Amino acid sequence: MALLLACAIALPLLQLVPLPPAWWSGLPGRGILLEAARLSGDSQPWRPLAIVPGATFNAAASLLVPVAVFVLVLQAGDIGRRWAIPTLVALITCSMLLGLLQFAGAGLNNPFINDSVGQVSGPMANRNHFALMLAVGCLLCPAWAFSGRRRASWRAPAALGLVLIFVLTIIATGSRAGLLLGGVAILLGLFLARDGIRRELRHRPSWVLPALTVGTVGMIVVAVLLTVNADRAVAIDRVFSVEIGQDMRHRAMPTILGMIRTYFPVGTGFGSFDPIFRIHEPFALLKLTYFNHAHNDWLEVALDGGLLGLALLLAAVIWWGWATIAAWRAGRNEDAQLARVGSAIVLLVMVASLFDYPARTPIIMALLIMAATWLSIGSRSSVRGSALPGDEHHL
């Protein structure tokens, strides 16, 4: 984990190292810049691999956020990790309340971020990122309600109510990706909390669990149908109203793939997508707004980082898979349980990155590194479950 973070910091810094003119001139995709220097009559200067050095330096500086969160999580200790999930649930709930105020027409737009006026995006500039945060809330609520050995008591109905409101708020954001993420998050949350749910219901008749499951699903479905009937289901409306062929993500994809081929294997430098895309943007895609990212972070890493970026991305995915398997083998101690939750959060961010760029947002970046640190700690845990049966089993 620490090694991956160090490599993520080293890669953009490496792209800022000046190269001799002969070396730099041989890099792919630099022809237009070479021609500009020739026409101006200037000699070729030493240049870094990054085509937009200021943007790459800004990308490297933004990694102060994951470094700080990584150190804080390591220093938090057992008590800090025990309070991590309840604290995150509370923070996501506060963000959700802000989103609901926006949905109600309160006009709470953030003047310090590049948001869209009237859009339900909570404290963020992008409704997809806000929907991802709410989906993480749907994942955390079951883990919060049924974690530990304490009875769920009031936490179970509170978690159910929060999940219901999170789902309705995701629908209100208008995020189509959020609908997918919310559904996946609920399934993952219930799967992670299954032992706690069984423990709570072990003295109940066998029909109680199926009845609760059907009732919960029915409650969510009824709430969604009421939202649709009231013409307030923005996300569902956008699923049927936005044509895939007219979506900017779909229209720009051939151009982005062509850019990756042009600059591979060295890339353009992290943070450079906007100015580089303007160089290659065809007239058919011109509009009053600008296309700030590829809206597929997997592809944008390939464009920005080239072969080294893809190698680092592949190493991260392999580490996540290995650590997830180790976390599920680590027994039922609290660190292992928290690691499984962290693994699920990382999975949600990876899925969301297929449609957008959530990990570039400081809040999601902090959440991602926190989850990855939980996974790293829990996967290394050598504490195995007791030889005696767990709480959900009888002697």
C-alpha positions in Angstrom: 0.0 0.0 0.0 2.7 2.5 1.0 4.8 1.5 -2.0 1.9 2.1 -4.4 1.3 5.5 -2.9 5.0 6.3 -3.2 5.0 5.3 -6.9 1.9 7.4 -7.5 3.7 10.4 -6.2 7.0 9.6 -8.0 5.4 9.2 -11.4 4.2 12.8 -12.0 7.4 14.1 -10.4 9.3 12.0 -12.9 7.3 13.6 -15.7 8.6 17.0 -14.6 12.3 16.2 -15.0 13.7 18.3 -18.0 14.9 16.3 -20.9 17.6 17.2 -23.5 16.1 18.5 -26.8 17.2 15.4 -28.7 15.5 13.1 -26.3 12.3 15.2 -26.0 12.0 15.6 -29.8 11.9 11.9 -30.2 8.8 11.5 -27.9 5.5 10.7 -29.7 3.0 13.5 -30.2 5.4 16.4 -29.8 5.4 17.5 -33.4 3.1 20.5 -33.0 5.3 21.9 -30.2 8.5 21.3 -32.2 6.9 23.2 -35.1 5.9 26.1 -32.9 9.5 26.5 -31.7 10.8 26.4 -35.2 8.4 29.0 -36.6 9.3 31.3 -33.7 12.9 31.0 -34.5 13.8 29.9 -31.0 16.1 27.0 -30.3 14.6 23.9 -28.8 14.8 24.2 -24.9 15.1 21.4 -22.4 11.5 20.3 -21.6 9.9 17.8 -19.3 8.0 14.8 -20.5 4.8 16.5 -19.2 3.4 18.7 -22.0 1.6 21.0 -19.5 4.1 21.1 -16.5 1.9 23.3 -14.4 -1.0 20.9 -14.5 1.3 18.0 -13.7 2.8 19.8 -10.8 -0.7 20.5 -9.5 -1.6 16.8 -9.9 1.4 15.9 -7.9 0.6 18.4 -5.2 -3.0 17.1 -4.9 -1.5 13.8 -3.6 -0.9 15.6 -0.3 -4.5 14.7 0.5 -4.0 10.8 0.3 -0.7 11.1 2.1 -2.2 13.0 5.0 -5.2 10.7 5.2 -2.9 7.6 5.1 -0.8 8.9 8.0 -3.9 9.9 10.0 -5.5 6.5 9.6 -2.3 4.7 10.6 -2.1 6.9 13.7 -5.8 6.5 14.6 -5.3 3.1 16.3 -8.0 0.7 17.2 -10.3 3.3 18.8 -10.1 5.5 15.7 -10.8 2.7 13.3 -13.8 1.6 15.5 -15.3 5.0 15.1 -14.5 5.4 11.4 -17.7 3.9 10.0 -20.1 5.8 12.3 -18.2 9.0 11.6 -18.4 8.5 7.8 -22.1 7.6 8.0 -22.7 10.9 9.8 -20.6 12.9 7.3 -22.4 11.4 4.3 -25.8 12.0 6.0 -24.9 15.7 6.4 -23.9 15.9 2.7 -27.2 14.2 1.9 -29.1 16.8 3.8 -27.4 19.6 1.8 -28.4 17.7 -1.4 -32.0 17.5 -0.2 -32.0 21.3 0.4 -30.7 21.8 -3.1 -33.4 19.5 -4.4 -36.1 21.4 -2.5 -35.0 24.6 -4.3 -33.0 26.3 -1.6 -30.4 27.4 -4.1 -27.4 26.4 -2.0 -24.8 26.6 -4.7 -21.1 26.5 -3.8 -19.3 29.6 -5.2 -15.9 28.1 -4.7 -16.4 25.0 -6.9 -17.3 24.7 -10.6 -20.8 23.3 -10.0 -23.9 23.6 -12.1 -26.5 26.0 -10.7 -29.7 24.1 -9.7 -28.0 20.7 -9.8 -28.3 18.3 -6.8 -24.6 17.7 -6.1 -24.3 18.3 -2.3 -20.9 19.7 -1.4 -19.4 18.6 -4.8 -19.3 20.0 -8.3 -20.4 16.8 -10.0 -23.6 14.8 -9.4 -21.9 11.5 -10.2 -19.4 12.0 -7.5 -22.1 13.0 -5.0 -24.1 9.9 -6.0 -21.0 7.7 -5.4 -20.7 9.2 -1.9 -24.4 8.3 -1.3 -23.8 4.8 -2.6 -20.9 4.4 -0.2 -23.4 5.4 2.5 -25.7 2.6 1.4 -22.8 0.3 1.8 -21.7 1.5 5.2 -25.1 1.6 6.9 -25.6 -2.2 7.2 -22.0 -2.5 8.3 -22.6 0.1 11.0 -25.9 -1.4 12.1 -24.7 -5.0 12.5 -21.0 -4.6 13.3 -19.5 -5.7 16.6 -21.1 -7.8 19.2 -23.7 -5.3 20.4 -27.3 -5.7 19.6 -28.4 -3.7 16.6 -31.5 -2.4 18.5 -32.2 1.1 17.2 -29.3 1.1 14.7 -31.0 -1.4 12.3 -34.2 0.7 11.7 -32.0 3.9 11.5 -29.8 2.2 8.9 -32.8 1.1 6.9 -34.2 4.6 7.0 -30.9 6.2 5.9 -30.5 3.7 3.0 -33.9 4.6 1.8 -33.2 8.3 1.9 -29.8 7.8 0.3 -31.5 5.9 -2.6 -34.1 8.6 -3.1 -31.4 11.3 -3.0 -29.3 9.4 -5.6 -32.4 9.4 -7.9 -32.8 13.1 -7.3 -29.2 13.8 -8.4 -29.9 12.7 -11.9 -26.9 10.5 -12.0 -27.5 7.4 -14.1 -24.3 5.8 -12.9 -25.5 6.5 -9.4 -28.4 4.1 -9.9 -26.0 1.3 -10.7 -23.6 2.1 -7.9 -26.5 2.4 -5.4 -27.8 -1.0 -6.3 -24.4 -2.6 -6.1 -23.6 -0.9 -2.8 -26.8 -2.2 -1.2 -26.1 -5.7 -2.3 -22.5 -5.5 -1.0 -23.6 -3.9 2.3 -26.1 -6.7 2.9 -23.5 -9.4 2.0 -20.9 -7.9 4.4 -23.5 -7.6 7.2 -25.0 -11.1 6.7 -23.3 -12.6 9.8 -24.6 -9.8 12.0 -28.1 -10.1 10.6 -28.1 -13.8 11.2 -26.9 -13.2 14.8 -29.7 -10.8 15.4 -32.4 -13.2 14.0 -31.0 -16.4 15.4 -33.8 -16.7 18.0 -36.5 -15.7 15.6 -38.6 -18.0 13.4 -37.1 -19.0 10.1 -39.6 -17.0 8.1 -38.6 -13.7 9.6 -35.5 -13.1 7.5 -37.3 -13.7 4.1 -40.1 -11.5 5.3 -37.8 -8.7 6.3 -35.9 -9.0 3.0 -39.1 -8.8 0.9 -40.5 -6.0 3.1 -37.3 -4.0 2.8 -37.1 -4.4 -1.0 -40.8 -3.6 -1.3 -40.4 -0.5 0.7 -37.6 0.8 -1.5 -39.5 -0.1 -4.7 -42.7 1.7 -3.5 -40.7 4.8 -2.5 -39.0 4.8 -5.9 -42.3 4.4 -7.7 -43.9 7.2 -5.7 -40.9 9.4 -6.7 -41.4 8.5 -10.4 -45.2 9.2 -10.1 -44.4 12.6 -8.6 -42.1 13.3 -11.6 -39.1 13.8 -9.2 -37.0 10.8 -10.4 -34.5 12.8 -12.3 -31.9 10.0 -12.7 -34.5 7.5 -14.0 -35.9 10.2 -16.4 -32.4 10.7 -17.8 -31.9 7.0 -18.4 -34.8 7.1 -20.9 -34.4 10.6 -22.2 -30.6 10.8 -22.9 -29.6 9.1 -26.1 -26.3 7.2 -25.9 -25.3 8.4 -29.3 -25.7 12.1 -28.2 -23.9 11.7 -24.9 -20.6 13.6 -24.9 -18.8 10.6 -23.3 -19.8 8.4 -26.2 -19.1 11.0 -28.9 -15.7 11.9 -27.5 -14.5 8.3 -27.1 -13.0 7.8 -30.6 -11.0 11.0 -30.1 -9.7 9.9 -26.7 -8.7 6.5 -28.0 -6.9 8.2 -30.9 -5.1 10.5 -28.4 -3.9 7.5 -26.4 -2.4 5.9 -29.5 -0.7 9.2 -30.5 1.1 9.7 -27.1 1.7 6.1 -26.1 3.9 4.8 -24.5 5.1 8.0 -22.6 1.8 9.8 -22.2 1.1 13.5 -22.0 1.6 14.1 -18.3 -0.9 14.0 -15.5 -3.5 16.8 -15.3 -3.0 17.7 -19.0 -6.3 16.3 -20.5 -8.1 19.6 -21.0 -5.5 21.4 -23.1 -4.4 18.3 -25.0 -8.0 17.5 -25.8 -8.5 21.0 -27.3 -5.6 20.2 -29.7 -7.3 17.1 -31.0 -11.0 18.1 -30.6 -12.9 17.9 -33.9 -15.3 20.6 -35.0 -18.2 18.2 -34.5 -17.6 18.2 -30.7 -17.2 22.0 -30.3 -19.7 23.6 -27.9 -20.0 26.4 -25.3 -18.8 24.2 -22.4 -15.5 22.4 -22.3 -14.7 18.7 -21.9 -12.5 18.7 -18.8 -11.8 15.0 -18.4 -12.2 11.8 -20.3 -15.0 10.7 -18.0 -13.3 7.3 -17.8 -10.4 7.5 -15.4 -9.0 4.2 -16.6 -8.5 5.6 -20.1 -7.3 9.0 -18.8 -4.6 7.3 -16.7 -3.4 5.6 -19.9 -3.4 8.9 -21.7 -1.6 10.9 -18.9 0.8 8.2 -17.6 1.3 6.1 -20.7 2.8 2.7 -20.1 4.1 3.5 -16.6 0.7 4.7 -15.6 -1.0 1.5 -16.9 1.6 -0.6 -15.1 0.9 1.3 -11.8 -2.8 0.9 -12.3 -2.5 -2.8 -13.0 -0.3 -3.2 -9.9 -3.0 -1.4 -7.8 -5.7 -3.7 -9.1 -3.6 -6.8 -8.4 -2.8 -5.6 -4.9 -6.5 -4.9 -4.3 -7.4 -8.5 -5.4 -4.7 -10.0 -3.3 -5.5 -7.9 -0.2 -9.2 -8.7 -0.6 -8.6 -12.4 -0.6 -6.3 -12.1 2.4 -8.9 -10.0 4.3 -11.5 -12.7 3.8 -9.0 -15.3 5.2 -8.0 -13.2 8.2 -10.8 -14.4 10.5 -13.6 -12.3 12.1 -11.5 -9.8 14.1 -12.5 -6.1 13.7 -9.6 -5.2 11.5 -10.5 -7.9 9.0 -14.2 -6.9 9.0 -13.2 -3.2 8.4 -10.8 -4.4 5.6 -13.7 -6.1 3.8 -15.7 -2.9 4.0 -12.7 -1.0 2.6 -12.3 -3.5 -0.2 -16.0 -2.9 -1.2 -15.5 0.9 -1.1 -12.5 0.6 -3.4 -14.5 -1.6 -5.7 -17.3 1.0 -5.9 -14.7 3.7 -6.8 -13.2 1.5 -9.5 -16.6 0.9 -11.0 -17.5 4.6 -10.8 -14.2 5.4 -12.6 -15.5 3.7 -15.7 -18.0 6.6 -16.1 -16.3 9.5 -14.5 -13.3 10.7 -12.5 -14.3 10.4 -8.8 -10.8 9.7 -7.4 -9.7 13.2 -8.6 -12.1 14.8 -6.1 -10.5 15.5 -2.8 -13.4 14.0 -0.7 -13.5 10.8 -2.7 -9.7 10.7 -2.8 -9.6 10.8 1.0 -12.3 8.2 1.2 -10.5 5.9 -1.2 -7.2 6.1 0.6 -8.9 5.5 3.9 -10.6 2.4 2.6 -7.4 1.2 1.0 -5.5 1.7 4.3 -8.2 -0.4 6.1 -7.8 -3.1 3.5 -4.0 -3.0 3.9 -4.1 -3.3 7.7 -6.8 -6.0 7.8 -5.2 -8.1 5.1 -2.0 -8.3 7.2 -3.9 -9.2 10.3 -2.6 -12.5 11.7 -5.3 -12.8 14.3 -7.6 -15.7 13.4 -11.0 -16.5 14.6 -11.3 -18.4 17.9 -11.4 -22.1 17.8 -14.8 -21.8 19.5 -17.9 -21.1 17.2 -18.7 -17.5 16.5 -21.5 -15.6 18.0 -23.9 -16.7 15.3 -23.4 -20.4 16.0 -24.6 -22.5 18.9 -22.2 -24.8 20.9 
